[in-house]
């Protein structure tokens, strides 16, 4: 399945993943294709949920402790991870994460 891939706004705290427009809007149904992660100085995590902070957990990504360096990409295999409603991220001790979606 071929889809156009877009990048979210950097997620630096817990909340809805939004588009990268000048007027950010919550994203609807999407497939996570990959992630670009900048970890914090101590180990942390990012938990992605479908449909808000109480939604089903789609992915838990543990981030290593890497101060001032160590950004990395995570490629999701196959067609990606489907969020039926919208995408919410709970960010703990992680500097930022960008979601590439289609």
Gaussian input, Z-matrix of N, CA and C with variables (Angstrom, degrees):
# hf/3-21g

backbone

0 1
 N
 C     1     B1
 C     2     B2     1     A1
 N     3     B3     2     A2     1     D1
 C     4     B4     3     A3     2     D2
 C     5     B5     4     A4     3     D3
 N     6     B6     5     A5     4     D4
 C     7     B7     6     A6     5     D5
 C     8     B8     7     A7     6     D6
 N     9     B9     8     A8     7     D7
 C    10    B10     9     A9     8     D8
 C    11    B11    10    A10     9     D9
 N    12    B12    11    A11    10    D10
 C    13    B13    12    A12    11    D11
 C    14    B14    13    A13    12    D12
 N    15    B15    14    A14    13    D13
 C    16    B16    15    A15    14    D14
 C    17    B17    16    A16    15    D15
 N    18    B18    17    A17    16    D16
 C    19    B19    18    A18    17    D17
 C    20    B20    19    A19    18    D18
 N    21    B21    20    A20    19    D19
 C    22    B22    21    A21    20    D20
 C    23    B23    22    A22    21    D21
 N    24    B24    23    A23    22    D22
 C    25    B25    24    A24    23    D23
 C    26    B26    25    A25    24    D24
 N    27    B27    26    A26    25    D25
 C    28    B28    27    A27    26    D26
 C    29    B29    28    A28    27    D27
 N    30    B30    29    A29    28    D28
 C    31    B31    30    A30    29    D29
 C    32    B32    31    A31    30    D30
 N    33    B33    32    A32    31    D31
 C    34    B34    33    A33    32    D32
 C    35    B35    34    A34    33    D33
 N    36    B36    35    A35    34    D34
 C    37    B37    36    A36    35    D35
 C    38    B38    37    A37    36    D36
 N    39    B39    38    A38    37    D37
 C    40    B40    39    A39    38    D38
 C    41    B41    40    A40    39    D39
 N    42    B42    41    A41    40    D40
 C    43    B43    42    A42    41    D41
 C    44    B44    43    A43    42    D42
 N    45    B45    44    A44    43    D43
 C    46    B46    45    A45    44    D44
 C    47    B47    46    A46    45    D45
 N    48    B48    47    A47    46    D46
 C    49    B49    48    A48    47    D47
 C    50    B50    49    A49    48    D48
 N    51    B51    50    A50    49    D49
 C    52    B52    51    A51    50    D50
 C    53    B53    52    A52    51    D51
 N    54    B54    53    A53    52    D52
 C    55    B55    54    A54    53    D53
 C    56    B56    55    A55    54    D54
 N    57    B57    56    A56    55    D55
 C    58    B58    57    A57    56    D56
 C    59    B59    58    A58    57    D57
 N    60    B60    59    A59    58    D58
 C    61    B61    60    A60    59    D59
 C    62    B62    61    A61    60    D60
 N    63    B63    62    A62    61    D61
 C    64    B64    63    A63    62    D62
 C    65    B65    64    A64    63    D63
 N    66    B66    65    A65    64    D64
 C    67    B67    66    A66    65    D65
 C    68    B68    67    A67    66    D66
 N    69    B69    68    A68    67    D67
 C    70    B70    69    A69    68    D68
 C    71    B71    70    A70    69    D69
 N    72    B72    71    A71    70    D70
 C    73    B73    72    A72    71    D71
 C    74    B74    73    A73    72    D72
 N    75    B75    74    A74    73    D73
 C    76    B76    75    A75    74    D74
 C    77    B77    76    A76    75    D75
 N    78    B78    77    A77    76    D76
 C    79    B79    78    A78    77    D77
 C    80    B80    79    A79    78    D78
 N    81    B81    80    A80    79    D79
 C    82    B82    81    A81    80    D80
 C    83    B83    82    A82    81    D81
 N    84    B84    83    A83    82    D82
 C    85    B85    84    A84    83    D83
 C    86    B86    85    A85    84    D84
 N    87    B87    86    A86    85    D85
 C    88    B88    87    A87    86    D86
 C    89    B89    88    A88    87    D87
 N    90    B90    89    A89    88    D88
 C    91    B91    90    A90    89    D89
 C    92    B92    91    A91    90    D90
 N    93    B93    92    A92    91    D91
 C    94    B94    93    A93    92    D92
 C    95    B95    94    A94    93    D93
 N    96    B96    95    A95    94    D94
 C    97    B97    96    A96    95    D95
 C    98    B98    97    A97    96    D96
 N    99    B99    98    A98    97    D97
 C   100   B100    99    A99    98    D98
 C   101   B101   100   A100    99    D99
 N   102   B102   101   A101   100   D100
 C   103   B103   102   A102   101   D101
 C   104   B104   103   A103   102   D102
 N   105   B105   104   A104   103   D103
 C   106   B106   105   A105   104   D104
 C   107   B107   106   A106   105   D105
 N   108   B108   107   A107   106   D106
 C   109   B109   108   A108   107   D107
 C   110   B110   109   A109   108   D108
 N   111   B111   110   A110   109   D109
 C   112   B112   111   A111   110   D110
 C   113   B113   112   A112   111   D111
 N   114   B114   113   A113   112   D112
 C   115   B115   114   A114   113   D113
 C   116   B116   115   A115   114   D114
 N   117   B117   116   A116   115   D115
 C   118   B118   117   A117   116   D116
 C   119   B119   118   A118   117   D117
 N   120   B120   119   A119   118   D118
 C   121   B121   120   A120   119   D119
 C   122   B122   121   A121   120   D120
 N   123   B123   122   A122   121   D121
 C   124   B124   123   A123   122   D122
 C   125   B125   124   A124   123   D123
 N   126   B126   125   A125   124   D124
 C   127   B127   126   A126   125   D125
 C   128   B128   127   A127   126   D126
 N   129   B129   128   A128   127   D127
 C   130   B130   129   A129   128   D128
 C   131   B131   130   A130   129   D129
 N   132   B132   131   A131   130   D130
 C   133   B133   132   A132   131   D131
 C   134   B134   133   A133   132   D132
 N   135   B135   134   A134   133   D133
 C   136   B136   135   A135   134   D134
 C   137   B137   136   A136   135   D135
 N   138   B138   137   A137   136   D136
 C   139   B139   138   A138   137   D137
 C   140   B140   139   A139   138   D138
 N   141   B141   140   A140   139   D139
 C   142   B142   141   A141   140   D140
 C   143   B143   142   A142   141   D141
 N   144   B144   143   A143   142   D142
 C   145   B145   144   A144   143   D143
 C   146   B146   145   A145   144   D144
 N   147   B147   146   A146   145   D145
 C   148   B148   147   A147   146   D146
 C   149   B149   148   A148   147   D147
 N   150   B150   149   A149   148   D148
 C   151   B151   150   A150   149   D149
 C   152   B152   151   A151   150   D150
 N   153   B153   152   A152   151   D151
 C   154   B154   153   A153   152   D152
 C   155   B155   154   A154   153   D153
 N   156   B156   155   A155   154   D154
 C   157   B157   156   A156   155   D155
 C   158   B158   157   A157   156   D156
 N   159   B159   158   A158   157   D157
 C   160   B160   159   A159   158   D158
 C   161   B161   160   A160   159   D159
 N   162   B162   161   A161   160   D160
 C   163   B163   162   A162   161   D161
 C   164   B164   163   A163   162   D162
 N   165   B165   164   A164   163   D163
 C   166   B166   165   A165   164   D164
 C   167   B167   166   A166   165   D165
 N   168   B168   167   A167   166   D166
 C   169   B169   168   A168   167   D167
 C   170   B170   169   A169   168   D168
 N   171   B171   170   A170   169   D169
 C   172   B172   171   A171   170   D170
 C   173   B173   172   A172   171   D171
 N   174   B174   173   A173   172   D172
 C   175   B175   174   A174   173   D173
 C   176   B176   175   A175   174   D174
 N   177   B177   176   A176   175   D175
 C   178   B178   177   A177   176   D176
 C   179   B179   178   A178   177   D177
 N   180   B180   179   A179   178   D178
 C   181   B181   180   A180   179   D179
 C   182   B182   181   A181   180   D180
 N   183   B183   182   A182   181   D181
 C   184   B184   183   A183   182   D182
 C   185   B185   184   A184   183   D183
 N   186   B186   185   A185   184   D184
 C   187   B187   186   A186   185   D185
 C   188   B188   187   A187   186   D186
 N   189   B189   188   A188   187   D187
 C   190   B190   189   A189   188   D188
 C   191   B191   190   A190   189   D189
 N   192   B192   191   A191   190   D190
 C   193   B193   192   A192   191   D191
 C   194   B194   193   A193   192   D192
 N   195   B195   194   A194   193   D193
 C   196   B196   195   A195   194   D194
 C   197   B197   196   A196   195   D195
 N   198   B198   197   A197   196   D196
 C   199   B199   198   A198   197   D197
 C   200   B200   199   A199   198   D198
 N   201   B201   200   A200   199   D199
 C   202   B202   201   A201   200   D200
 C   203   B203   202   A202   201   D201
 N   204   B204   203   A203   202   D202
 C   205   B205   204   A204   203   D203
 C   206   B206   205   A205   204   D204
 N   207   B207   206   A206   205   D205
 C   208   B208   207   A207   206   D206
 C   209   B209   208   A208   207   D207
 N   210   B210   209   A209   208   D208
 C   211   B211   210   A210   209   D209
 C   212   B212   211   A211   210   D210
 N   213   B213   212   A212   211   D211
 C   214   B214   213   A213   212   D212
 C   215   B215   214   A214   213   D213
 N   216   B216   215   A215   214   D214
 C   217   B217   216   A216   215   D215
 C   218   B218   217   A217   216   D216
 N   219   B219   218   A218   217   D217
 C   220   B220   219   A219   218   D218
 C   221   B221   220   A220   219   D219
 N   222   B222   221   A221   220   D220
 C   223   B223   222   A222   221   D221
 C   224   B224   223   A223   222   D222
 N   225   B225   224   A224   223   D223
 C   226   B226   225   A225   224   D224
 C   227   B227   226   A226   225   D225
 N   228   B228   227   A227   226   D226
 C   229   B229   228   A228   227   D227
 C   230   B230   229   A229   228   D228
 N   231   B231   230   A230   229   D229
 C   232   B232   231   A231   230   D230
 C   233   B233   232   A232   231   D231
 N   234   B234   233   A233   232   D232
 C   235   B235   234   A234   233   D233
 C   236   B236   235   A235   234   D234
 N   237   B237   236   A236   235   D235
 C   238   B238   237   A237   236   D236
 C   239   B239   238   A238   237   D237
 N   240   B240   239   A239   238   D238
 C   241   B241   240   A240   239   D239
 C   242   B242   241   A241   240   D240
 N   243   B243   242   A242   241   D241
 C   244   B244   243   A243   242   D242
 C   245   B245   244   A244   243   D243
 N   246   B246   245   A245   244   D244
 C   247   B247   246   A246   245   D245
 C   248   B248   247   A247   246   D246
 N   249   B249   248   A248   247   D247
 C   250   B250   249   A249   248   D248
 C   251   B251   250   A250   249   D249
 N   252   B252   251   A251   250   D250
 C   253   B253   252   A252   251   D251
 C   254   B254   253   A253   252   D252
 N   255   B255   254   A254   253   D253
 C   256   B256   255   A255   254   D254
 C   257   B257   256   A256   255   D255
 N   258   B258   257   A257   256   D256
 C   259   B259   258   A258   257   D257
 C   260   B260   259   A259   258   D258
 N   261   B261   260   A260   259   D259
 C   262   B262   261   A261   260   D260
 C   263   B263   262   A262   261   D261
 N   264   B264   263   A263   262   D262
 C   265   B265   264   A264   263   D263
 C   266   B266   265   A265   264   D264
 N   267   B267   266   A266   265   D265
 C   268   B268   267   A267   266   D266
 C   269   B269   268   A268   267   D267
 N   270   B270   269   A269   268   D268
 C   271   B271   270   A270   269   D269
 C   272   B272   271   A271   270   D270
 N   273   B273   272   A272   271   D271
 C   274   B274   273   A273   272   D272
 C   275   B275   274   A274   273   D273
 N   276   B276   275   A275   274   D274
 C   277   B277   276   A276   275   D275
 C   278   B278   277   A277   276   D276
 N   279   B279   278   A278   277   D277
 C   280   B280   279   A279   278   D278
 C   281   B281   280   A280   279   D279
 N   282   B282   281   A281   280   D280
 C   283   B283   282   A282   281   D281
 C   284   B284   283   A283   282   D282
 N   285   B285   284   A284   283   D283
 C   286   B286   285   A285   284   D284
 C   287   B287   286   A286   285   D285
 N   288   B288   287   A287   286   D286
 C   289   B289   288   A288   287   D287
 C   290   B290   289   A289   288   D288
 N   291   B291   290   A290   289   D289
 C   292   B292   291   A291   290   D290
 C   293   B293   292   A292   291   D291
 N   294   B294   293   A293   292   D292
 C   295   B295   294   A294   293   D293
 C   296   B296   295   A295   294   D294
 N   297   B297   296   A296   295   D295
 C   298   B298   297   A297   296   D296
 C   299   B299   298   A298   297   D297
 N   300   B300   299   A299   298   D298
 C   301   B301   300   A300   299   D299
 C   302   B302   301   A301   300   D300
 N   303   B303   302   A302   301   D301
 C   304   B304   303   A303   302   D302
 C   305   B305   304   A304   303   D303

   B1=1.4439
   B2=1.5318
   B3=1.2943
   B4=1.4558
   B5=1.5276
   B6=1.3371
   B7=1.4588
   B8=1.5205
   B9=1.3171
   B10=1.4564
   B11=1.5235
   B12=1.3201
   B13=1.4623
   B14=1.5193
   B15=1.3352
   B16=1.4553
   B17=1.5152
   B18=1.3243
   B19=1.4613
   B20=1.5191
   B21=1.3171
   B22=1.4659
   B23=1.5229
   B24=1.3184
   B25=1.4518
   B26=1.5229
   B27=1.3255
   B28=1.4588
   B29=1.5322
   B30=1.3116
   B31=1.4635
   B32=1.5186
   B33=1.3343
   B34=1.4673
   B35=1.5202
   B36=1.3037
   B37=1.4635
   B38=1.5125
   B39=1.2987
   B40=1.4595
   B41=1.5277
   B42=1.3376
   B43=1.4582
   B44=1.5130
   B45=1.3288
   B46=1.4640
   B47=1.5157
   B48=1.3104
   B49=1.4577
   B50=1.5264
   B51=1.3431
   B52=1.4618
   B53=1.5210
   B54=1.3361
   B55=1.4568
   B56=1.5216
   B57=1.3002
   B58=1.4605
   B59=1.5271
   B60=1.3262
   B61=1.4647
   B62=1.5237
   B63=1.3242
   B64=1.4705
   B65=1.5232
   B66=1.3228
   B67=1.4654
   B68=1.5273
   B69=1.3509
   B70=1.4693
   B71=1.5282
   B72=1.3196
   B73=1.4640
   B74=1.5221
   B75=1.3333
   B76=1.4542
   B77=1.5216
   B78=1.3041
   B79=1.4544
   B80=1.5200
   B81=1.2795
   B82=1.4624
   B83=1.5210
   B84=1.3128
   B85=1.4668
   B86=1.5260
   B87=1.3416
   B88=1.4583
   B89=1.5184
   B90=1.3254
   B91=1.4600
   B92=1.5167
   B93=1.3338
   B94=1.4602
   B95=1.5239
   B96=1.3262
   B97=1.4623
   B98=1.5272
   B99=1.3314
   B100=1.4613
   B101=1.5225
   B102=1.3310
   B103=1.4630
   B104=1.5166
   B105=1.3276
   B106=1.4541
   B107=1.5190
   B108=1.3210
   B109=1.4613
   B110=1.5254
   B111=1.3236
   B112=1.4603
   B113=1.5281
   B114=1.3425
   B115=1.4606
   B116=1.5215
   B117=1.3234
   B118=1.4549
   B119=1.5222
   B120=1.3308
   B121=1.4594
   B122=1.5179
   B123=1.3190
   B124=1.4612
   B125=1.5234
   B126=1.3022
   B127=1.4654
   B128=1.5201
   B129=1.3200
   B130=1.4576
   B131=1.5061
   B132=1.3419
   B133=1.4616
   B134=1.5212
   B135=1.3178
   B136=1.4606
   B137=1.5225
   B138=1.3302
   B139=1.4565
   B140=1.5222
   B141=1.3296
   B142=1.4563
   B143=1.5212
   B144=1.3395
   B145=1.4605
   B146=1.5168
   B147=1.3180
   B148=1.4610
   B149=1.5198
   B150=1.3329
   B151=1.4515
   B152=1.5093
   B153=1.3013
   B154=1.4575
   B155=1.5146
   B156=1.3253
   B157=1.4652
   B158=1.5255
   B159=1.3213
   B160=1.4627
   B161=1.5164
   B162=1.3216
   B163=1.4624
   B164=1.5181
   B165=1.3103
   B166=1.4603
   B167=1.5263
   B168=1.3290
   B169=1.4602
   B170=1.5221
   B171=1.3345
   B172=1.4656
   B173=1.5207
   B174=1.3405
   B175=1.4554
   B176=1.5171
   B177=1.3215
   B178=1.4602
   B179=1.5166
   B180=1.3135
   B181=1.4537
   B182=1.5212
   B183=1.3254
   B184=1.4569
   B185=1.5139
   B186=1.3406
   B187=1.4569
   B188=1.5251
   B189=1.3269
   B190=1.4609
   B191=1.5254
   B192=1.3148
   B193=1.4590
   B194=1.5175
   B195=1.3272
   B196=1.4576
   B197=1.5227
   B198=1.3287
   B199=1.4612
   B200=1.5259
   B201=1.3203
   B202=1.4690
   B203=1.5228
   B204=1.2930
   B205=1.4687
   B206=1.5173
   B207=1.2997
   B208=1.4525
   B209=1.5082
   B210=1.3339
   B211=1.4595
   B212=1.5210
   B213=1.3131
   B214=1.4573
   B215=1.5201
   B216=1.3295
   B217=1.4651
   B218=1.5172
   B219=1.3200
   B220=1.4632
   B221=1.5183
   B222=1.3155
   B223=1.4594
   B224=1.5234
   B225=1.3183
   B226=1.4578
   B227=1.5312
   B228=1.3211
   B229=1.4707
   B230=1.5330
   B231=1.3141
   B232=1.4655
   B233=1.5084
   B234=1.3134
   B235=1.4623
   B236=1.5241
   B237=1.3217
   B238=1.4532
   B239=1.5208
   B240=1.3297
   B241=1.4663
   B242=1.5175
   B243=1.3236
   B244=1.4658
   B245=1.5201
   B246=1.3325
   B247=1.4573
   B248=1.5267
   B249=1.3044
   B250=1.4704
   B251=1.5299
   B252=1.3413
   B253=1.4628
   B254=1.5221
   B255=1.3120
   B256=1.4598
   B257=1.5161
   B258=1.3070
   B259=1.4604
   B260=1.5211
   B261=1.3256
   B262=1.4587
   B263=1.5177
   B264=1.3257
   B265=1.4602
   B266=1.5139
   B267=1.3303
   B268=1.4600
   B269=1.5231
   B270=1.3247
   B271=1.4537
   B272=1.5195
   B273=1.3396
   B274=1.4630
   B275=1.5270
   B276=1.3206
   B277=1.4612
   B278=1.5201
   B279=1.3226
   B280=1.4581
   B281=1.5251
   B282=1.3222
   B283=1.4630
   B284=1.5267
   B285=1.3295
   B286=1.4635
   B287=1.5191
   B288=1.3215
   B289=1.4517
   B290=1.5344
   B291=1.3320
   B292=1.4576
   B293=1.5217
   B294=1.3220
   B295=1.4738
   B296=1.5329
   B297=1.3140
   B298=1.4592
   B299=1.5190
   B300=1.3359
   B301=1.4639
   B302=1.5139
   B303=1.3152
   B304=1.4559
   B305=1.4936
   A1=108.74
   A2=117.79
   A3=122.90
   A4=109.24
   A5=117.40
   A6=121.93
   A7=108.86
   A8=115.69
   A9=119.99
   A10=107.82
   A11=116.60
   A12=121.44
   A13=108.20
   A14=115.22
   A15=121.79
   A16=109.01
   A17=116.35
   A18=121.96
   A19=109.61
   A20=115.70
   A21=120.87
   A22=109.69
   A23=115.32
   A24=120.72
   A25=107.23
   A26=119.17
   A27=119.50
   A28=111.00
   A29=115.69
   A30=121.90
   A31=106.85
   A32=117.19
   A33=121.97
   A34=112.61
   A35=116.61
   A36=122.02
   A37=108.42
   A38=116.37
   A39=121.20
   A40=110.45
   A41=116.34
   A42=120.79
   A43=112.26
   A44=114.66
   A45=120.67
   A46=109.78
   A47=116.34
   A48=121.64
   A49=106.25
   A50=116.16
   A51=120.89
   A52=110.50
   A53=114.86
   A54=119.49
   A55=109.59
   A56=115.58
   A57=121.89
   A58=111.21
   A59=117.31
   A60=122.04
   A61=111.09
   A62=115.95
   A63=120.10
   A64=111.18
   A65=117.89
   A66=122.93
   A67=107.44
   A68=117.43
   A69=120.31
   A70=112.80
   A71=115.15
   A72=122.31
   A73=108.52
   A74=116.00
   A75=120.25
   A76=109.39
   A77=115.92
   A78=121.47
   A79=109.19
   A80=117.47
   A81=121.68
   A82=110.10
   A83=115.17
   A84=121.88
   A85=109.47
   A86=116.46
   A87=120.77
   A88=110.59
   A89=115.00
   A90=122.33
   A91=108.32
   A92=116.29
   A93=120.87
   A94=107.28
   A95=116.26
   A96=121.75
   A97=111.82
   A98=116.43
   A99=120.98
   A100=109.00
   A101=115.30
   A102=122.28
   A103=109.07
   A104=116.56
   A105=122.49
   A106=105.79
   A107=116.71
   A108=121.96
   A109=110.49
   A110=115.86
   A111=121.72
   A112=106.01
   A113=116.88
   A114=119.60
   A115=111.93
   A116=116.39
   A117=122.00
   A118=111.22
   A119=115.90
   A120=121.40
   A121=112.15
   A122=117.74
   A123=121.88
   A124=108.72
   A125=116.57
   A126=120.88
   A127=110.43
   A128=116.46
   A129=121.20
   A130=110.94
   A131=115.21
   A132=119.83
   A133=110.42
   A134=113.84
   A135=121.90
   A136=105.74
   A137=116.42
   A138=121.91
   A139=107.64
   A140=116.21
   A141=121.46
   A142=109.44
   A143=115.33
   A144=122.02
   A145=110.18
   A146=115.77
   A147=122.55
   A148=108.48
   A149=117.12
   A150=120.87
   A151=116.69
   A152=119.70
   A153=121.28
   A154=112.72
   A155=115.51
   A156=121.48
   A157=113.73
   A158=117.82
   A159=120.90
   A160=113.37
   A161=117.12
   A162=121.13
   A163=113.38
   A164=115.15
   A165=121.47
   A166=110.38
   A167=116.62
   A168=121.39
   A169=108.66
   A170=115.32
   A171=121.90
   A172=111.86
   A173=116.60
   A174=121.03
   A175=109.44
   A176=116.47
   A177=122.56
   A178=107.25
   A179=116.38
   A180=122.59
   A181=108.06
   A182=116.97
   A183=121.11
   A184=108.96
   A185=116.31
   A186=121.08
   A187=109.75
   A188=117.33
   A189=120.52
   A190=111.48
   A191=116.31
   A192=122.34
   A193=108.43
   A194=116.76
   A195=121.23
   A196=107.09
   A197=117.54
   A198=120.87
   A199=110.84
   A200=116.61
   A201=124.71
   A202=115.72
   A203=118.99
   A204=120.72
   A205=108.74
   A206=115.71
   A207=119.33
   A208=116.93
   A209=118.88
   A210=119.39
   A211=108.50
   A212=116.64
   A213=119.61
   A214=110.84
   A215=115.24
   A216=122.27
   A217=109.57
   A218=114.97
   A219=122.31
   A220=106.46
   A221=116.89
   A222=121.25
   A223=108.46
   A224=116.74
   A225=122.64
   A226=107.77
   A227=117.99
   A228=119.85
   A229=112.91
   A230=114.50
   A231=121.55
   A232=111.87
   A233=115.87
   A234=121.68
   A235=112.91
   A236=117.83
   A237=120.95
   A238=111.87
   A239=115.70
   A240=122.46
   A241=108.06
   A242=116.91
   A243=122.45
   A244=111.88
   A245=115.77
   A246=123.05
   A247=105.83
   A248=117.08
   A249=122.71
   A250=113.14
   A251=117.05
   A252=120.98
   A253=112.15
   A254=116.54
   A255=124.05
   A256=107.58
   A257=118.14
   A258=121.54
   A259=110.25
   A260=115.73
   A261=122.95
   A262=108.21
   A263=117.35
   A264=121.39
   A265=111.35
   A266=116.57
   A267=122.69
   A268=106.18
   A269=116.13
   A270=122.62
   A271=109.18
   A272=115.94
   A273=121.54
   A274=108.59
   A275=117.07
   A276=123.60
   A277=112.55
   A278=115.80
   A279=123.23
   A280=106.73
   A281=117.54
   A282=120.50
   A283=111.41
   A284=117.28
   A285=119.50
   A286=110.61
   A287=114.44
   A288=121.57
   A289=108.27
   A290=115.71
   A291=122.03
   A292=107.16
   A293=116.06
   A294=121.81
   A295=108.21
   A296=116.08
   A297=121.23
   A298=106.34
   A299=116.12
   A300=120.94
   A301=110.95
   A302=114.87
   A303=120.79
   A304=110.39
   D1=121.74
   D2=-179.59
   D3=-97.30
   D4=128.12
   D5=176.22
   D6=-137.51
   D7=156.36
   D8=173.35
   D9=-72.95
   D10=137.35
   D11=-179.89
   D12=-103.88
   D13=135.53
   D14=179.13
   D15=-126.58
   D16=165.37
   D17=179.75
   D18=-113.34
   D19=138.68
   D20=176.88
   D21=-79.23
   D22=169.95
   D23=167.67
   D24=-68.74
   D25=149.19
   D26=177.38
   D27=-59.60
   D28=131.47
   D29=177.76
   D30=-94.89
   D31=111.86
   D32=-176.59
   D33=-109.84
   D34=-6.40
   D35=178.07
   D36=-152.17
   D37=175.82
   D38=-177.87
   D39=-68.54
   D40=133.84
   D41=177.56
   D42=161.15
   D43=-175.70
   D44=178.57
   D45=-68.16
   D46=142.75
   D47=173.12
   D48=-79.01
   D49=130.10
   D50=-175.88
   D51=-119.31
   D52=167.19
   D53=176.71
   D54=-74.19
   D55=174.32
   D56=-174.31
   D57=-99.79
   D58=25.38
   D59=-177.71
   D60=-82.47
   D61=168.33
   D62=178.37
   D63=-66.25
   D64=-25.88
   D65=173.09
   D66=-117.31
   D67=86.88
   D68=-173.57
   D69=-56.96
   D70=140.70
   D71=177.34
   D72=-132.31
   D73=147.33
   D74=175.63
   D75=-60.27
   D76=146.36
   D77=178.28
   D78=-87.83
   D79=144.07
   D80=176.26
   D81=-87.24
   D82=-142.23
   D83=179.02
   D84=-59.81
   D85=133.64
   D86=-178.08
   D87=-158.10
   D88=168.04
   D89=171.48
   D90=-119.72
   D91=124.61
   D92=175.36
   D93=-71.67
   D94=122.19
   D95=-179.75
   D96=-98.34
   D97=-41.27
   D98=177.47
   D99=-162.00
   D100=170.56
   D101=-179.24
   D102=-133.73
   D103=147.08
   D104=171.64
   D105=-118.95
   D106=116.79
   D107=-169.79
   D108=-116.94
   D109=133.93
   D110=170.50
   D111=-114.47
   D112=105.68
   D113=-177.25
   D114=-71.75
   D115=167.64
   D116=177.63
   D117=-95.50
   D118=-172.39
   D119=-178.68
   D120=-72.88
   D121=-21.06
   D122=176.09
   D123=-123.89
   D124=159.93
   D125=-179.77
   D126=-58.91
   D127=145.13
   D128=-179.10
   D129=-150.45
   D130=-157.28
   D131=179.63
   D132=-161.71
   D133=161.85
   D134=170.33
   D135=-131.67
   D136=126.29
   D137=178.72
   D138=-113.95
   D139=121.18
   D140=178.35
   D141=-99.67
   D142=134.25
   D143=179.81
   D144=-127.57
   D145=153.22
   D146=176.40
   D147=-95.36
   D148=121.85
   D149=172.23
   D150=90.23
   D151=15.85
   D152=176.26
   D153=116.53
   D154=-177.72
   D155=-173.29
   D156=-63.73
   D157=-20.79
   D158=178.81
   D159=-104.65
   D160=7.63
   D161=-176.27
   D162=-76.53
   D163=177.24
   D164=178.91
   D165=-64.53
   D166=138.45
   D167=177.46
   D168=-74.71
   D169=126.33
   D170=177.86
   D171=-97.56
   D172=-36.32
   D173=-175.78
   D174=-158.75
   D175=134.34
   D176=169.60
   D177=-115.04
   D178=120.49
   D179=-177.93
   D180=-115.08
   D181=112.50
   D182=175.72
   D183=-83.59
   D184=133.10
   D185=-177.57
   D186=-108.96
   D187=140.80
   D188=-179.12
   D189=-78.16
   D190=167.13
   D191=174.59
   D192=-86.08
   D193=109.67
   D194=-179.70
   D195=-142.51
   D196=102.17
   D197=-178.54
   D198=-80.33
   D199=130.46
   D200=171.77
   D201=63.69
   D202=17.16
   D203=178.47
   D204=-171.07
   D205=179.30
   D206=170.24
   D207=91.13
   D208=24.60
   D209=174.40
   D210=-61.64
   D211=144.70
   D212=-179.11
   D213=-147.33
   D214=162.53
   D215=178.75
   D216=-109.50
   D217=147.95
   D218=174.39
   D219=-122.81
   D220=119.08
   D221=178.78
   D222=-97.31
   D223=128.33
   D224=179.48
   D225=-89.86
   D226=125.52
   D227=-176.48
   D228=-71.93
   D229=166.72
   D230=175.75
   D231=63.75
   D232=-136.75
   D233=-177.97
   D234=-88.75
   D235=4.84
   D236=179.22
   D237=93.49
   D238=-175.47
   D239=179.90
   D240=-103.71
   D241=124.42
   D242=-175.50
   D243=-86.42
   D244=125.71
   D245=168.48
   D246=-106.36
   D247=112.16
   D248=-174.90
   D249=-68.69
   D250=-38.82
   D251=-172.91
   D252=-103.97
   D253=-62.92
   D254=175.99
   D255=-165.53
   D256=177.72
   D257=-173.56
   D258=-119.91
   D259=126.54
   D260=178.79
   D261=-119.13
   D262=138.04
   D263=179.16
   D264=-121.28
   D265=133.41
   D266=172.17
   D267=-105.37
   D268=111.23
   D269=-174.70
   D270=-103.19
   D271=125.04
   D272=179.06
   D273=-126.88
   D274=119.79
   D275=176.52
   D276=48.54
   D277=44.55
   D278=176.19
   D279=-132.75
   D280=134.42
   D281=-175.22
   D282=-65.84
   D283=-52.74
   D284=177.84
   D285=-166.09
   D286=162.12
   D287=175.19
   D288=-144.03
   D289=134.93
   D290=174.52
   D291=-110.47
   D292=133.14
   D293=-179.73
   D294=-101.96
   D295=125.47
   D296=170.94
   D297=-97.19
   D298=124.17
   D299=-170.66
   D300=-136.48
   D301=161.86
   D302=178.10
   D303=-145.30

